[in-house]
Amino acid sequence: MKADIILTSKAVFTGLEEVPKPAAIAISENRIIAVTSIEEMDSYIGERTLIYNYENQLIIPGFHDFHVHAMMGGLSLESLNLFEARSEREAVEMVKRYAASKGPEEWIIGFMWDSSYWDEKKFPNRHSLDQAIPDRPVVLFHAEGHYTWVNSKALEIASIYKHTPNPPNGIIEKDANGELSGILIEEASSLITMYAYDFSQEKKKQFFKNFLHEAARLGVTSVNNLFGTETLSKLDDFELFREFESADELTVRMHLFPALNGNIEEAIELREKYQSSKLRVAGLKQFIDGVITSRTAFLLDPYSDKTDTFGMPAHSFEEVFKWVEEADRHGFSIRFHAIGDAAIRFALDAYENAQQKNGIRDSRHSIEHIEVIHPKDISRFAELNVIASMQPDHIALSERDTYTERIGKQREKYVFMINTLKNAGAKLAFGSDFPIDSLNPLRQIYRAVTRIDSSDKDVWNPDERITVSDAIKAYTSGSAYGTFREHELGTIEEGKLADLAVLDRNLFEIPAVEILKAKVQLTLSDGKIVYSDQPVIVKK
């Protein structure tokens, strides 16, 4: 068989070994037909074969992001990013300048503000936004995505007043005088986004195009698109994804995880409806808790800086145990957002209960984030075959001092225990949680390898660092395993689908700090070039 494309390099990381090796990869249509030595590739060269010679540049399996929110990510790419703001005043000035560039009828939507990096480490309020933007609605997502900062116009449109009751698993924050502060926590944000996210179908198509372009540029060939609370779910549109697939424009494999909510009939219908190589329902997702910085992550012991709260579970134990048992019985793989140690234990208990009721099967359930874990629960991941789904760059997303202030020094040593979980037998799968973090996989790999914290110089729990090899595997074969596709994705082997990425440098031979400087040269999805940055081509 002659190849359509052959990629060669002295540094091919197949995922089957610990280090790269010289190799040639022959591809016909959408499959890898051979992985051979460079000297032996001649037999696969035909008249129309394109040969891409990458010398010492690193060829790897395409990145498989285990945790994204694609549509919100596409929206964020054309919205305001506030991460560089270092005060409330500076953030408001950025909003004001951005608003001036948008049409007067549009909502002002922003992402990534984080008051823990500000001069005054306290939440902002609606009044500062009102002074700058009094007549247009503004909604700004915190960096962790679990609370929003809005102005009075947005509250007015959503009919939120000081006597409006809190929604389930949400808080409409008020100041000391009982007046609305402009901060909406957890599901309270959905009261605003139901209006702010009322986009036309054409606009939603543009968001998804934004996402696909960004994924291709960054070497991402597969994603797991997870339910993201009612705040985000209004944007998700499975039929829109299928339109792109039908038009042969779906350049990533989309693994869909709609809500685990007790409606098992709907979940089964969705699984039957979406089940192709490019677009499939792969499981269900739900939240156990929130995040550390807003004190909504669920902890076993009280918060160190506010001892009257343990955080809050998003759903009751009885409800979650029932949902998991039923979904597990119907063969679904389940994903739980669980950040606090109580939430992680809650999720593990729910999975263990399902095993006891339904019997042990190859379920590949997972827990997302796993930020603060109790040491007694580490071994349970391997015992229950639960995947540790982690986003290493999150250790630098939150300002470390503020994070530690919330949980205290004693619990700090149990934060993001990636290496400990791996050594205890847990299977790792990495992702970005885009748009909570950049979609760039190299940021996650850099942070997993270095453990550099938010200061950009100090190392947080250095014993939790892992190798470049383990980090890439978690972002490729680990994610493929987590979606039951290790037989066709995640490594470079004969017979597997041709999803590949080429980097401009060999990550195994450079100082770790340079990982962030690496760029993608080529992205190959399903055997097709979906991104190219001037590759070296020899045509024969």
URTA-V29903 format. One line per field, one symbol per residue. ss: DSSP state (A for helix, B for strand, O for the rest). psi: psi as a letter, one per 40 degrees, with the letter a starting at -180 (. if undefined). A space follows every 50 residues. Layout:
ss = ???
psi = ???
//
This chain:
ss = OOOOBBBBBBBBBOOOOOOOBBBBBBBBOOBBBBBBOAAAAAAAOOOOOB BBBOOOOBBBBOBBBBBBOAAAAAAAOOOBBOOOOOOAAAAAAAAAAAAA OOOOOOOBBBBBBOAAAOOOOOOOOAAAAAAAOOOOOBBBBBOOOOBBBB OAAAAAAOOOOOOOOOOOOBBBBBOOOOOBBBBBBBAAAAAAAAAAOOOO AAAAAAAAAAAAAAAAAOOBBBBBBBOOAAAAAOOOOAAAAAAAAAOOOO OOBBBBBBBOOOOAAAAAAAAAAOBOOOBBBBBBBBBOOOOOOOOOOOOO OOBOOBOOOOOOOOOOAAAAAAAAAAAAAOOOOBBBBBOOAAAAAAAAAA AAAAAAAAOOOOOOOBBBBOOBOOAAAOOAAAAOOOBBBBOOOAAAAOOA AAAAAAAOAAAAOOBOOAAAAAAOOOOBBBOOOBOOOOOOAAAAAAAAAA OBOOOOOOBOOAAAOOOAAAAAAAOOAAAAAAOOOOOOOOOOOOOOBOOB BBBOOOOOOOOAAAAAAOOBBBBBBOOBBBBBOOOOBBBO
psi = hiidihhiieghhdeeieiiihihhhhhbeiheihiiddeedeehadehh hhhebeihhiiihhhehigdddddddefihhedeheiddddddddddddd eiideiihhiieiheeeidhgiiaidddddddgdeihhhhhideeeiihi iddddddefhidehihihfihhiiadeeihdehhhbedddddddddfgii dddddddddddddddddeeheiihhihfiddddddigdddddddddefeg eihhhhgahheegddddddddddhfiddhiheaiiihdabiddefeihid iiidegeeieahidiidddddddddddddeeihihhhhdidddddddddd dddddddeihigdfiihhcfdhihdeededdddefhhhhigdeeeedihd ddddddeiddedefhfgddddddeeihihiadfhediiehdddddddddd fhaeeedihhgdeeiiidddddddecdddddefffeeeieihiheiighi ihieihdeeiiddedeeiihdhhhhfeihehhggihhhh.
//
